[in-house]
Amino acid sequence: MSTDRDAGATIIVIEPDVLVRMVVAKYLRECGYRVIEGTEAADVWAAIDSGIKVDIVFAEVRLTGKTNGFSLASLLRQKHPEIDVILTSSPDSAAEKTKQLCDDGPIGKPYHPGDVAARIRQILARRGSSKKT
């Protein structure tokens, strides 16, 4: 599961489908991450504005509200480049745009929560090794 280096990392899971969100959030909590759940981009900004240190945002491309996942990722890169973003979506046509906004490309649906946890570990490991250099 997670390593000591990962312990305490905060992941925001933004997924409009409550069943998908619950499964992913539960699995990530079992991996030792602090998880905040939301349904739209505004939930990410509310968490950040409240002073929570966010490490990774895991978001569906198709969100409810005014901002979709692409716009959320773009705004996060501009305003909070220290926060990594993982986008997920069903349509293959979204893959290229998602890859432009996320260093490791999209996670396609359907996915296993273990795939999400593996991507998070990869990002945190890369972040940890870049701090050592």
C-alpha positions as CSV (number, residue, x, y, z in Angstrom):
1,M,0.0,0.0,0.0
2,S,1.4,3.5,0.9
3,T,4.8,4.2,2.3
4,D,5.9,6.4,5.1
5,R,6.8,9.0,2.5
6,D,3.1,9.0,1.4
7,A,1.6,9.1,4.9
8,G,-0.5,12.1,5.4
9,A,-0.8,13.0,1.8
10,T,-4.2,14.8,1.1
11,I,-6.1,13.7,-2.0
12,I,-9.3,15.4,-3.1
13,V,-11.5,13.1,-5.1
14,I,-13.9,15.0,-7.3
15,E,-16.5,12.6,-8.9
16,P,-20.2,13.4,-9.5
17,D,-21.1,9.7,-9.4
18,V,-21.5,9.0,-5.6
19,L,-20.9,5.3,-5.9
20,V,-17.7,5.7,-7.9
21,R,-16.5,8.4,-5.5
22,M,-17.3,6.4,-2.4
23,V,-15.4,3.3,-3.7
24,V,-12.3,5.3,-4.7
25,A,-12.3,7.4,-1.5
26,K,-12.7,4.3,0.7
27,Y,-9.8,2.5,-1.0
28,L,-7.5,5.6,-0.8
29,R,-8.3,5.9,2.9
30,E,-7.4,2.3,3.4
31,C,-4.1,3.1,1.7
32,G,-3.4,5.7,4.4
33,Y,-4.3,8.9,2.5
34,R,-6.3,11.7,3.9
35,V,-9.3,12.0,1.5
36,I,-11.7,14.8,0.8
37,E,-14.7,14.1,-1.3
38,G,-16.5,16.5,-3.6
39,T,-18.7,16.6,-6.7
40,E,-17.5,19.8,-8.5
41,A,-14.5,22.1,-8.9
42,A,-15.9,24.5,-6.3
43,D,-15.2,21.8,-3.7
44,V,-11.5,21.9,-4.5
45,W,-11.3,25.7,-4.1
46,A,-13.3,25.5,-0.8
47,A,-10.7,23.1,0.6
48,I,-7.8,25.2,-0.6
49,D,-9.3,28.4,0.7
50,S,-9.9,26.8,4.1
51,G,-6.1,26.3,4.4
52,I,-6.0,22.5,3.8
53,K,-2.7,21.5,2.2
54,V,-3.7,19.5,-0.9
55,D,-1.2,17.2,-2.6
56,I,-3.3,15.7,-5.4
57,V,-6.7,16.3,-7.0
58,F,-8.2,13.3,-8.7
59,A,-11.1,14.6,-10.8
60,E,-13.6,13.4,-13.4
61,V,-13.4,15.4,-16.7
62,R,-17.2,15.9,-16.8
63,L,-18.1,17.7,-13.7
64,T,-21.3,19.4,-12.5
65,G,-21.1,23.1,-11.9
66,K,-19.5,25.9,-13.9
67,T,-16.0,24.3,-14.3
68,N,-15.2,21.0,-16.0
69,G,-12.1,18.9,-15.1
70,F,-10.0,20.4,-17.9
71,S,-10.6,23.9,-16.7
72,L,-10.0,22.8,-13.1
73,A,-6.6,21.3,-14.0
74,S,-5.6,24.3,-16.0
75,L,-6.5,26.7,-13.2
76,L,-4.7,24.6,-10.6
77,R,-1.6,24.5,-12.7
78,Q,-1.7,28.3,-12.9
79,K,-2.6,29.1,-9.3
80,H,-1.2,26.1,-7.4
81,P,1.5,24.3,-9.4
82,E,2.5,22.4,-6.3
83,I,-0.8,20.4,-6.5
84,D,-0.7,17.5,-8.9
85,V,-3.8,16.6,-10.9
86,I,-5.0,13.3,-12.1
87,L,-8.0,13.4,-14.5
88,T,-10.2,10.5,-15.4
89,S,-12.8,10.2,-18.2
90,S,-14.5,7.6,-20.4
91,P,-14.2,9.1,-23.8
92,D,-10.9,8.4,-25.7
93,S,-11.2,11.8,-27.4
94,A,-10.4,13.5,-24.1
95,A,-7.2,11.6,-23.7
96,E,-5.0,14.0,-25.6
97,K,-6.2,17.1,-23.9
98,T,-6.0,15.4,-20.5
99,K,-2.4,14.4,-21.2
100,Q,-1.5,18.1,-21.8
101,L,-2.8,19.0,-18.3
102,C,-1.6,16.0,-16.4
103,D,2.1,14.9,-16.5
104,D,1.2,11.2,-16.6
105,G,-1.9,11.3,-18.8
106,P,-5.4,10.3,-18.0
107,I,-6.8,7.2,-16.1
108,G,-9.5,5.8,-18.3
109,K,-12.8,4.6,-17.0
110,P,-13.6,2.0,-15.9
111,Y,-10.6,1.9,-13.6
112,H,-9.8,-0.1,-10.5
113,P,-9.1,2.0,-7.3
114,G,-5.8,0.3,-7.1
115,D,-4.8,2.0,-10.4
116,V,-5.6,5.3,-8.8
117,A,-3.5,4.5,-5.8
118,A,-0.6,3.3,-8.0
119,R,-0.7,6.6,-9.9
120,I,-0.8,8.6,-6.6
121,R,2.2,6.6,-5.3
122,Q,4.1,7.3,-8.6
123,I,3.4,11.1,-8.3
124,L,4.4,11.2,-4.6
125,A,7.6,9.2,-5.3
126,R,8.5,11.5,-8.1
127,R,7.8,14.5,-5.9
128,G,9.9,13.0,-3.1
129,S,12.9,12.3,-5.4
130,S,12.8,15.9,-6.9
131,K,13.1,17.4,-3.4
132,K,16.3,15.4,-2.8
133,T,18.0,17.0,-5.9
